[in-house]
Amino acid sequence: MKAYWVVRARISDPDEYGIYRELAGPVVAAFNGVFLSRGGPQEEVEGSGYQRTVIVEFNSYDEATSCYYSKDYQKALEHTKNSSERLFSIVEGV
């Protein structure tokens, strides 16, 4: 069964967050993740405050969680701590 990362983000330092994006992309690909949405235009119709939404599809829940907890992804995450506020969920899908 597929699994997804669903991330809502408010970016405060685009340059630092850009480093995260550069590091995270190859890690996601190594775990067979595919970006379905990567922060394009959006309309917040219930609630507000997060200007960026990212959705990544994985082949399984195990791949999605393994990617998130991998050493390389955790290294990339260091660049989000002072550059963004995020809501991040890993969900099983269909």
C-alpha positions in Angstrom: 0.0 0.0 0.0 1.3 3.5 -0.9 2.3 6.0 1.7 2.7 9.8 1.6 4.6 12.6 3.2 2.3 15.6 3.6 4.2 18.7 4.6 2.9 22.2 5.3 5.6 24.8 5.7 6.0 28.5 6.4 9.5 29.6 5.2 11.3 32.3 7.0 14.8 31.9 5.4 14.5 30.8 1.8 18.3 30.5 1.3 18.8 28.1 4.3 15.6 26.2 3.3 17.1 25.9 -0.2 20.0 24.0 1.2 17.5 21.5 2.8 15.7 21.1 -0.6 19.0 20.4 -2.3 20.0 17.8 0.2 16.6 16.2 0.7 15.7 15.6 -3.0 18.3 12.9 -3.6 17.5 11.1 -0.3 13.8 11.0 -1.2 14.7 9.6 -4.7 16.9 6.9 -3.1 13.9 5.7 -1.2 11.7 5.7 -4.3 9.9 8.8 -3.3 8.1 10.8 -6.0 7.1 14.4 -5.5 3.5 14.9 -6.4 3.4 18.5 -5.2 6.3 20.7 -4.4 5.1 24.1 -3.2 3.2 25.4 -6.2 0.3 27.8 -6.1 -2.4 27.0 -3.5 -5.5 28.4 -1.9 -6.0 27.8 1.8 -9.7 27.5 2.2 -9.9 26.2 5.8 -7.2 27.6 8.1 -4.2 29.6 6.9 -0.6 30.3 7.6 1.4 27.8 5.6 2.4 29.0 2.2 4.0 25.8 0.9 2.5 22.3 0.6 4.6 19.3 -0.4 3.3 15.8 -1.1 5.6 12.9 -1.7 4.4 9.4 -2.7 6.3 6.3 -1.6 5.7 2.6 -2.5 5.1 1.7 1.1 4.8 3.0 4.6 8.1 1.4 5.4 9.9 3.3 2.6 8.3 6.5 3.8 9.3 6.1 7.4 12.7 4.7 6.6 13.4 7.7 4.4 12.4 10.2 7.1 14.5 8.5 9.8 17.5 7.9 7.6 20.8 9.5 8.6 21.0 11.5 5.3 17.5 12.9 5.6 18.0 13.8 9.3 21.2 15.7 8.1 19.1 17.6 5.6 16.5 18.4 8.3 19.1 20.4 10.2 18.6 23.2 7.6 14.8 23.4 8.4 15.2 24.2 12.1 15.9 27.9 11.8 14.5 28.4 8.3 10.9 27.2 8.6 8.0 26.1 10.7 6.5 22.9 9.4 3.7 20.4 10.0 4.8 17.0 8.7 2.8 13.8 8.5 3.5 10.4 7.2 0.3 8.7 6.1 -0.7 5.4 4.6 -2.7 5.7 1.5 -4.3 3.7 -1.2 
